[in-house]
Amino acid sequence: MSEGFIAQGHTVIGCARSVAAIAEMKNSFGAPNDFTNIDVADEQQVKNWATEIHGSIKIKNIRNINKDLPK
């Protein structure tokens, strides 16, 4: 999914447990995209990461992503 968003010109900020997956994403897609390795099962790590990126999140039109959402 990230690749599709980036191909459309969007900036993607993501996280995952897999060090290898994050390294691959970082190598494939540079700035302004950002990928961080965290234990997504650790609530405090997720909260810390979300706090760090909060100002960077902008969802322009979620309906374009999920057309089944009610109007």
Secondary structure, 3 states (H helix, E strand, C coil): CHHHHHHCCCCCEEEECCHHHHHHHHHHCCCCCEEEECCCCCHHHHHHHHHHHHHHCCCCCHHHHCCCCCC
